[in-house]
Amino acid sequence: MRPITRIAMVVASSTALMLASSFSAEADQIRDRQWHIAALDIPAAQSLSQGEGVLVAVADTGVDASRGELAAAVVPGKEFGEQANGDGRTDTDGHGTAMAGLIAGRGLAGGSGVLGVAPKAQILPVRTVRSEFGGSPVNLAAGIEWAVSQKAQVICIAAGTSEYPEVRRAVEAAIAADAVVVASAGNTTTAKQVAFPATIPGVVAVAGTDKSGDHAPISAAGPEVTLAAPAVDIVSTGAFEKYVTGDGTSNSAAIVAGVVALVRAKYPHLPAAEVVRRLTATATDRGKPGRDEEYGYGIVNPVAALTATVLPSSQAASVGPSPSPPPSQGRSPVGWVIVGGSVVLAGVGLLAWRRRRGR
């Protein structure tokens, strides 16, 4: 196993793009700012399914389980890497808490607070990244393996990492174990190509859209993209009783992970590959006709995914897995990169936080 090197946190330079900001706000104002809820017709989808009984692993910075919107949704998880002695239900950065809120936030009394796509799903926090101490892709691989052992039906990886064989093996094993693995396509602030592990065949690689449904400039694009979802000005839960708003395909991946939970709850006996097929077959086509590098098969359509008649692959031509990634020659190896509110600097197999916080 490669050694895990601890490195200092890297503070964003003056040229860094501010991707997210924390803010205090009245909880009853938050729901109105969650524009993706209306854009994807989430209320109609939730009348059909709310993710009941589905366990979603969030491999990230942990989840602040003290949040009102998440307190009943987060089950004990596990931490990996240096000083890993907790159960994942704390978060000193806020990124993992934001992803959990988008997936399974249960709102607050009176229709206030953050509402997730699948508010009755359960979140399994798998803390593989530490804001203070950095980390390694090896931690991500170990976290994915553990999530599979806990019977997670959906694994959300709102990040990119070096093309480590340990990560590839863990993701492939998760797919073989009937988990749907959802990963961020990546942000153009870190790379133009789709990020690993979203490039692994079978992974649902999610690109980002803006409020008009157009491809978001922040989002990477490439032949591996499977679906697209909102990525811009996304509001969610943060750590320390704050709310956060930010841009990035982390948001897109979390939203799609929530939709996967809706589908898995309504069709509990449907294999993971058929769940993915249902999502791609019912996506709203945008951009060039058919599959393209900016939208994949289209923008995720939760209501259609829950209601459409989709023949199983044994009775219809399969849409097939994501294509193999293009040759990686010329790419710079990067460390664990959170694709959203916080982004990681390049470094072979190492993780360093580049803060992207601002008003």
C-alpha positions in Angstrom: 0.0 0.0 0.0 1.3 3.5 -0.8 2.2 5.6 2.1 -0.2 8.4 3.1 1.5 11.7 3.3 0.1 14.4 5.5 0.3 17.9 4.0 -0.8 21.3 5.2 -4.0 22.9 4.1 -3.6 25.2 1.1 -5.4 28.5 1.3 -7.0 29.7 -1.9 -4.9 32.3 -3.7 -6.3 35.6 -4.9 -6.8 34.0 -8.4 -9.0 31.2 -7.1 -12.6 31.2 -8.2 -14.9 31.4 -5.2 -17.2 28.4 -5.6 -19.2 28.5 -2.4 -20.1 30.7 0.5 -21.5 30.1 3.9 -24.3 32.3 5.1 -26.8 32.7 7.9 -30.4 32.9 6.9 -33.9 32.2 8.1 -34.7 28.6 7.5 -38.0 29.5 5.9 -36.2 31.4 3.1 -34.1 28.4 2.2 -36.7 26.4 0.4 -37.4 29.2 -2.0 -33.8 29.4 -3.0 -33.6 25.7 -3.8 -34.4 26.3 -7.5 -33.5 22.8 -8.6 -36.5 21.4 -6.6 -38.9 23.1 -9.0 -36.7 22.7 -12.1 -36.7 18.9 -11.7 -40.3 18.7 -10.4 -39.1 17.0 -7.2 -42.5 17.4 -5.4 -44.2 15.3 -8.1 -41.4 12.7 -7.9 -41.8 12.6 -4.1 -45.5 11.8 -4.4 -44.3 8.6 -6.0 -41.2 7.8 -3.9 -39.2 9.4 -1.2 -36.3 6.9 -1.0 -37.7 4.8 1.8 -35.4 2.1 2.9 -32.5 3.1 0.7 -29.0 3.5 2.2 -26.9 6.1 0.4 -23.2 6.2 1.2 -21.6 9.7 1.0 -17.8 9.3 0.7 -16.7 12.8 1.7 -15.7 15.0 4.6 -18.3 13.5 7.0 -21.8 14.7 7.8 -22.9 17.0 10.5 -25.6 14.9 12.0 -26.6 17.7 14.4 -28.3 19.5 11.6 -32.1 19.6 12.0 -32.7 18.6 8.4 -30.3 15.6 8.8 -30.5 14.4 12.4 -33.0 11.7 11.6 -31.4 10.8 8.3 -27.8 10.0 9.2 -26.8 6.6 10.5 -23.4 5.9 12.1 -20.7 5.6 9.5 -16.9 5.3 9.6 -13.8 7.5 9.2 -10.7 6.5 7.2 -7.1 7.8 7.2 -5.1 9.6 9.9 -6.8 10.1 13.2 -9.8 8.1 12.0 -11.6 7.4 15.3 -15.1 8.6 14.7 -18.3 7.4 13.0 -18.4 10.0 10.3 -21.2 12.1 11.9 -19.0 15.3 12.3 -17.8 17.6 9.6 -15.3 20.4 10.0 -15.5 21.5 6.4 -19.2 21.3 5.4 -18.9 19.7 1.9 -20.2 16.3 3.0 -23.0 17.9 4.9 -24.0 19.8 1.9 -24.1 16.7 -0.3 -26.1 14.8 2.4 -28.6 17.7 2.5 -29.1 17.6 -1.3 -29.7 13.8 -1.2 -31.8 13.3 1.9 -32.5 16.6 3.8 -35.8 16.3 5.5 -36.6 19.9 5.9 -37.8 21.6 9.0 -41.2 22.3 10.5 -43.6 24.4 8.4 -42.0 23.5 5.1 -38.8 25.4 5.8 -35.1 24.4 5.7 -33.3 22.2 3.1 -35.3 19.5 1.4 -33.4 16.7 -0.3 -34.4 14.8 -3.3 -35.0 11.6 -1.3 -36.0 12.8 2.2 -36.7 9.3 3.5 -33.4 7.8 2.4 -30.7 7.1 5.0 -27.2 8.6 4.7 -24.2 6.5 5.6 -21.3 9.0 6.2 -18.0 7.6 5.0 -15.3 10.2 6.0 -12.5 9.7 3.6 -11.3 13.4 3.5 -10.1 15.6 6.3 -9.9 19.3 5.8 -7.1 19.7 8.4 -4.9 16.9 7.4 -5.4 16.0 3.8 -5.8 12.4 2.7 -5.1 9.8 0.1 -7.1 8.0 -2.7 -6.3 4.9 -0.7 -8.7 6.2 2.0 -11.4 6.6 -0.7 -10.9 3.0 -1.9 -11.2 1.7 1.7 -14.3 3.8 2.3 -16.0 2.5 -0.8 -15.2 -1.1 0.2 -16.6 -0.5 3.6 -19.8 1.1 2.3 -20.3 -2.0 0.1 -19.9 -4.2 3.2 -22.6 -2.2 4.9 -25.0 -2.9 2.0 -25.1 0.7 0.6 -27.3 0.7 -2.4 -26.1 4.0 -3.7 -22.5 5.4 -3.4 -22.1 9.2 -4.0 -18.5 10.3 -4.8 -18.8 14.1 -5.2 -15.1 14.3 -6.1 -12.3 13.3 -8.3 -9.0 11.6 -7.5 -5.8 10.1 -9.0 -6.3 7.1 -11.1 -5.2 4.7 -8.4 -5.8 1.0 -9.0 -7.1 0.6 -5.4 -9.9 3.1 -6.2 -10.7 1.4 -9.6 -10.9 -2.0 -7.9 -13.1 -0.7 -5.1 -15.5 1.0 -7.6 -15.7 -2.0 -9.8 -16.4 -4.3 -6.8 -19.2 -1.9 -5.7 -20.8 -2.1 -9.1 -20.4 -5.9 -9.1 -22.1 -5.9 -5.7 -25.2 -4.2 -7.2 -24.5 -0.7 -5.9 -25.2 2.3 -8.1 -22.0 4.5 -8.0 -22.6 8.1 -8.9 -19.6 10.5 -9.4 -19.0 14.1 -10.3 -17.8 14.7 -13.9 -15.5 17.4 -12.5 -15.1 21.2 -12.6 -13.3 23.2 -15.3 -11.4 25.0 -12.5 -9.4 21.8 -12.0 -9.4 19.9 -15.3 -11.2 20.0 -18.7 -11.6 16.2 -18.9 -14.0 14.1 -16.9 -12.5 13.2 -13.6 -11.6 9.8 -12.3 -13.5 7.7 -10.9 -16.3 9.0 -13.1 -14.4 7.7 -16.1 -14.8 4.1 -14.9 -17.3 2.2 -17.1 -20.5 1.6 -15.2 -20.2 4.7 -13.0 -22.9 7.3 -13.4 -20.8 10.4 -14.4 -22.7 13.6 -13.8 -22.1 16.9 -15.5 -23.7 20.2 -14.5 -26.3 22.5 -15.9 -27.4 26.1 -15.0 -30.8 27.5 -14.3 -31.7 27.6 -18.0 -30.8 24.0 -18.4 -27.7 24.8 -20.4 -24.4 23.2 -19.8 -22.8 25.0 -16.9 -19.4 26.6 -17.7 -18.1 25.2 -14.4 -18.7 21.7 -15.5 -16.3 19.4 -17.3 -17.4 17.5 -20.3 -16.4 14.4 -22.1 -17.5 11.1 -23.7 -17.9 9.5 -20.3 -20.7 11.8 -19.1 -23.8 9.8 -18.4 -26.3 12.4 -17.1 -26.6 16.1 -16.2 -28.2 17.9 -13.3 -28.2 21.3 -11.7 -24.8 22.6 -10.6 -25.1 26.4 -10.2 -26.2 28.5 -7.2 -27.3 25.3 -5.3 -28.3 25.9 -1.7 -27.9 23.2 0.9 -27.0 22.4 4.5 -23.5 23.3 5.8 -21.6 22.6 9.0 -21.9 24.8 12.1 -25.6 25.5 11.6 -24.8 27.4 8.4 -26.4 27.1 5.0 -24.2 27.1 1.9 -24.6 28.0 -1.7 -22.2 27.0 -4.4 -21.4 25.9 -8.0 -20.0 22.6 -9.0 -20.7 19.1 -10.2 -20.6 17.9 -6.6 -24.1 19.3 -6.4 -25.0 17.5 -9.7 -23.8 14.2 -8.4 -25.6 14.5 -5.1 -28.9 15.4 -6.8 -28.6 12.4 -9.1 -27.7 10.2 -6.2 -31.0 11.3 -4.6 -32.9 10.4 -7.8 -31.2 7.0 -7.8 -32.5 6.5 -4.2 -36.1 7.4 -5.4 -35.9 4.8 -8.1 -34.3 2.1 -5.9 -37.1 2.6 -3.4 -39.9 2.3 -5.9 -38.3 -0.6 -7.7 -36.5 -2.5 -4.9 -35.9 -5.6 -7.0 -34.5 -3.8 -10.0 -30.7 -4.5 -10.4 -28.4 -1.5 -10.3 -27.6 -1.7 -14.0 -31.3 -1.5 -14.8 -31.7 1.4 -12.4 -29.1 3.3 -14.4 -30.7 2.2 -17.6 -34.0 3.6 -16.5 -32.4 7.0 -15.6 -30.6 7.2 -19.0 -33.6 6.1 -21.0 -35.9 8.7 -19.4 -33.5 11.7 -19.3 -34.5 14.9 -21.0 -32.4 15.2 -24.1 -30.5 18.5 -24.4 -27.7 19.7 -26.6 -26.9 17.5 -29.6 -29.5 14.9 -30.3 -28.7 11.7 -28.4 -25.8 11.2 -26.1 -23.3 14.0 -26.1 -20.3 15.1 -24.1 -22.0 17.9 -22.2 -25.2 16.2 -21.1 -24.6 12.5 -21.6 -28.1 11.0 -22.2 -29.7 14.2 -21.0 -30.8 16.0 -17.8 -32.1 13.6 -15.2 -35.9 13.4 -15.1 -37.0 12.0 -11.8 -40.8 11.8 -12.6 -40.1 10.0 -15.9 -37.6 7.7 -14.2 -40.3 6.7 -11.7 -43.2 6.4 -14.1 -42.0 5.5 -17.6 -42.3 2.0 -19.0 -38.7 0.9 -19.7 -38.1 -2.5 -21.1 -35.3 -4.5 -19.3 -32.1 -4.9 -21.3 -33.0 -8.5 -22.0 -35.9 -7.3 -24.0 -34.5 -4.1 -25.6 -31.1 -2.9 -26.9 -29.1 -1.8 -23.8 -27.8 1.7 -23.6 -24.5 0.2 -22.5 -22.1 1.3 -19.8 -20.1 4.5 -19.9 -17.4 4.2 -22.6 -13.8 3.6 -21.5 -11.9 6.8 -20.7 -9.6 8.2 -23.3 -5.9 7.6 -22.9 -4.6 9.5 -19.9 -1.3 10.6 -21.5 -0.8 14.2 -21.0 -3.0 14.5 -17.9 -1.4 15.6 -14.7 -2.1 13.2 -11.9 -4.2 14.8 -9.2 -5.2 14.1 -5.7 -8.7 13.7 -4.1 -10.6 16.7 -5.6 -13.9 17.7 -4.1 -16.0 18.9 -7.0 -17.9 21.8 -5.5 -17.7 24.0 -2.5 -14.1 23.0 -1.8 -11.5 21.9 -4.3 -8.3 20.1 -3.9 -4.9 21.1 -5.4 -3.0 18.7 -7.7 -0.5 16.4 -6.0 0.3 12.8 -6.9 -1.8 10.7 -4.6 -2.0 13.5 -2.0 -4.9 15.7 -0.9 -4.6 19.3 -0.1 -7.6 21.5 0.5 -7.9 24.6 -1.5 -10.5 26.7 0.2 -13.0 28.3 -2.1 -15.2 30.2 0.3 -16.3 33.7 0.0 -19.3 36.0 0.0 
